[in-house]
Amino acid sequence: MAFVAASAIMLGWVSGINVGVNFHNHTHRRIFTSRLVNRWFARIWTVSGGWPSFFWEYSHVTVHHARLLSTEDWTLPKRKADGSFEDFRVYALAHWPWRCMVHLRKELTSGRGLRRNALREFTIFLMLWSIPFWIDPIMALWLWVLPQWIANVVMMAPGMYVQHAGCVRKRPDRPVSPDFSSTRLDPPARGGAVSPKGWGRCDYSGGQES
C-alpha cells in the first residue's frame, strides 16, 4: 500500500506539471510545424492528466484567456458576495471534473461543428484513457485515476488559485508590470489582468495560436 501511495503521488505530481506547465506552453507555442502531428501529439499528451486535449485547450484559451476575471470565466474560483474568491479547498475539490463537466457539456454542445469535434475528441480520449482498465482495473484505479485526481486537485487547481486570487481586471490606470509581462507567452497588449500589488500573479487573455 505504501508503494501504491508513493507511486500515485509521484505520478500525480508529474502529470500535473506535464499538463499544467508543459502542455500549457504547447497550447500557446506549438512544438511541431505539422498540424496533424501537433493534434495527435496533444491527444496522447494529456491523457495521463485526465483531459482530452481539445477540452483542455478550449477551457484554457477560449474560456480562461478570452474571458479572464469576468463572470463568464468558469475556470477560476467562484466569487463570494463581497467579491472575494471561494476557499481554495472548495475550488480544488469542485473544479475537476465536476464543474468542468457541467460547463464543457453546455458549451461544447452549443453548435453543430463544435459538438462534432468535441464528440470525436472525447471518443479518442476514452479509447486511450481506458487502456489501463483493459490490463488491470484495480491497478488502473490506484495508479491511473488517483494520480489524475492528484494532478488536477492537488497540483493544478491550487496553482490556478494562487495565480489569480487578489487579481483585478486590467484597466488603463492599472498597467501591467513590465518586468513580468516580458516573461509571459501572451503579450499584455491582448488585454488581461494585473495583481493589485503590481508584481505579477495574473495571466493575460489572448487568442488561440494558429
N, C-alpha and C positions, 0 to 999 in steps of 0.2 A: 504493500500500500504506500509506503514511503517513497518507493521508486516511482510509482504512478503519479503521486502528488508532485514530486520534484520535476518529473518529466512534463507534466501538464503545465506547471508554472513556467518552465523554461520555454516550452513550445508556444505558450500564450504570449510571453514577452516578445519572442522572436516574431510571431505573427502580427502582433500589434505594431511593432516597429516597421515590419515589412510592408504592411498595408498603409498605416498612418503616415509614414515618412517616405519610404521608397516608392510605393505606388502613387502616392500623392504627387511626388515630383514627376513621375512618368506621365501622369494625367495632364500636367502643365507643359512638360517638355518631353515629347515622345523620344524614345530611345532609338527606334528604327525609322528609316525613311519609307518603308513599305506599310501601307495601311493594313493590309492583310496580316502581316507579321505582328504589327502592333496590336491588332484586335485579338489574335489568338494568344499572344504573349500575355495580354491583360486578362483574358479569360482564365488562363491557368494560374496566373499570378495571385489573384485574390481569393481563390477557393479556400486556401488554408486559413483565411481570416473570416470565413463565413459570409462572404459577399460575392454576388455576381458583379463583375467589374463594371458593367453598364449601369447597375443600380448605384454603385458607389460613386461613379463619375457624375451621374445625374444629381445625386444628393449633394455632392461637393461643389460642382460647378454651376449647374442650373439653379439649384436651390440656395446653397450657402453663399457662394460668391456673388450671385446676382441679386440676392435679397438680404445681404448681410445686415444683421442687427435690426431688421424690420420684423413686424409681426408675422410675416409670411416665411421667415427663415426658421423652419421647424427643426433644423439640425442642431440649434442651440438650446440651452436650458430655457424652460418657461419662465416668464416673469411674474412676480407677485404684484399685488395691487399697488405697492409702493414703488414699483419699478425695478426692484432687485431680483436677481436670479434665484430660482429654487435651490434647495440644498444640493450639493454636488452628488451626494449619495443617491438621492431620489432620481436625479438626472441619469446617473450611470446605470442604475438598475432598470429604469423605464425606457431608455432610449433605444437600445438594441436588444432584441429585434422588434420589440413591441411597437413603439411609436413609429419606427422606420417602416414596418409592415403596413400600418394604417395609412400613413401619408403616401408612401410609394404606390400602394394599390390604388389610392384615389387619383394620384397624378398620372401614373403610367397607363391608366385605362381611360384617360380623358379623350384621347384621339386615336383614330384607327392605325395610323402609321406608328405612333409611339407604342400603342398596345401590342402591335405585331412584333416590334423589335424587342419589347420587354418580355413577351412570351417566349420568343426564340432564345434570348439570352438566359432566361430563367431555366429553360429546359436544358440547355448546355451546362449550366451551373449544376443542376440537380444530377445530371449524368456523372459529372466529375466529382461532385461532393459526396455522392453515395458510394463511391468505390470502397472506402474502408469498411462500410457496413456489409459489403459482399464478402469481405475477408473474415471479419470477426466483429459482430455487433457490439459486444461488451467492450472490446478494445476501442472501437470507434467512439463510444460514448465518453470514455475516460481520456483518450489520447487524441481525439479529433474534435468532438463537440465542446468538452470542457476547456481545452486551450483556446477555442474560438470565443467562448464566453469571457475568458480571462483577457484575451486580446482586445475585445470591444468594451467590456465593462470596467476592467481594472487598468488597462493601458490607454486606449484611445479616448474614452469618454472623459476621464479626468483631465487629459491633455486639452481637449476642446474646451472644457470648462474654465481651466485656469488661463487659457489663451484669450478668452473673451469676457470673463467676469470683470465688471467695472468699466467696460468699454462704452463709448458713446459713438454715435454715427458721425462720420466726417462732415465738418462744416467749414466754411471759409475762415471762421475765426478760430478753428482748431486744426491747424495744419499738421501734417504727418511729420514725425521726427525724421530728418534727412538721413541720419546715420542708420536708422532702422530700415527705411524704405529702400535703401540702396542694396540691401541684402535679400530682399524678397523676390519671389518668382513673378509676382504680379505687380506691375507698375502702379504706384499710387494715383497716377493720373486717371485710372479707370474708376476711381471712387473707392470708398471703403470706410474704415473706422480708425479711431486713434484712442489710445489709452488716455484717461484723464490726467495722468502724471506725465504723459508725453514721451515715455521711454519705450513704448512699443510692445504691447502684448496682444495686438489685434491683427487680424487678417485684412485683406483687401479684396473687394469684389472685382470680377473680371470675366470676360467671355472665354469660352472654351477654345483651346488651341485647335487649329485645323490639322 
